[in-house]
Amino acid sequence: MVDLTSPEFWESVRMMVAAGVILLGALFVLVGSVGVLRFPDFYTRMHAASVTDTLGATLVLGGMMILAGWSINSFKLLMTWLFLFITSPAASNAAAHAALVAGLEPLLGKWNGEKVEKPELAKEG
Amino acid sequence: MEEQFVPSVLIANIALMSMLGVITIAIIRMTSLFGIVMLSGVYSLVSAAWFQAMDAVDVSFTEAAVGAGISTALYLGAMLLTVRKAKPTKGILKRWAPLLVVIGTGSALLYASVDLPAFGSLDSPVNTGVGMQYMEVSPKEVGTPNVVTAVLASYRGFDTFGETVVVFIAGVAVILLIGFGERALAASNWRGREDDDAQGDDSHLILRVVSKLLIPLIVLYAFYVHFHGEYSPGGGFQAGVIFAVAIMLYSLIFGLKAAMTAFPPVWARVGAAMGVAIYGLVGVICMLNGGRFLDYDYIFGPPSGEAHGHHNWPQITGIIGVEVGVVVAVACVMITAFYAFAGRTPEIRDEDW
């Protein structure tokens, strides 16, 4: 029988929740990486890469905070998260903006299942 | 103690090392200098992660701050003075002499690595010689929790002085080669070329807001790294580099002229010399009080001989003193070098790139 009042039980629940959240974050990082490789042009790739930076990092750091418990390490992780949450969208925005200013046109229209030829500036960034 | 086999660490090491190999091959094969600069930053970050996995936190911190942070910024500044693409070269197989030398050196290194002691083994020279002695005596003699700081700034203070002088000489060399940058900037302005980052252009709005938030935090972090260096990884070199990065970030976003107003190049020049002078002066004070050069026990006068508790204040004061010298020298040399690169407008027209 599971004793719902025992601290050990809640400790193990905490570990499982933390593991689940970290794994979910890792999944988003994986999805973001696949997106960077498979999306057709620079802007869609940026979109995939920023998923890694924001949602993936948030979930992984959140899981680590649950693991660390109520401690100074949690606070440091929170600060790390805050830093990432401010800087990575700004960096994505700067890269996309620079590409737009440099004259890289986004691919528009419906995808017809064919491989798109490589845009010229797609490597820049 | 038995050597422990930890699969997760082994997997992390193999993964990080193979990433380093992949990045190296990518750098060799690329011709776009911009991509190469970015990849060398990535290389430094991956190796920093690898050092972290090997428990070398101080080295890892230095690699991240210097390799990935400031080198990338300086390379970018240097790249703007030249072309964007490397010249196409002959294929690797056609240049057989360098290939032969590389293969020879590589196999010699691989052959020698067989004789290296296993990682963390107890009978390696690191763990039997002077390293263990530092671990035992430094809490009593110096009293800083971070042994690396004790070794770097106290036991090997003279070596670190040499390193600081080397950084200073590097800054002087940059100045001698390409000038301070001020005059080149003034000349280009006189020719009627204003900065691209003119006022009233809102295209960098998000970057400006974010960097305004971040720059004070970066400077604060630099001072934290400096004054906390005896307790945690970090110290003068990393703090100086982080401080310089804050100025560079400001310059990249608000324009070089604004940065030169906020942190005048004269300060950077004078500060570079002052930093080295502060370091040397700490040593001279010890000499004046009857000790040897950089013998911190004499920094307040001859040692009283009374037993000190947790903190050995003369040693800690000496360490903080020389680290102040290091942080000022490193930060100012880096800022001087950046001004020197960034102050020169590209002599190549845009169409030639």
Interface residues (C-beta under 8 A of the other chain):
Chain A: I86 T87 A90 N93 A94 H97 V101 K123 E124
Chain B: S32 F34 G35 S203 H204 I206 L207 V210 L213 L214
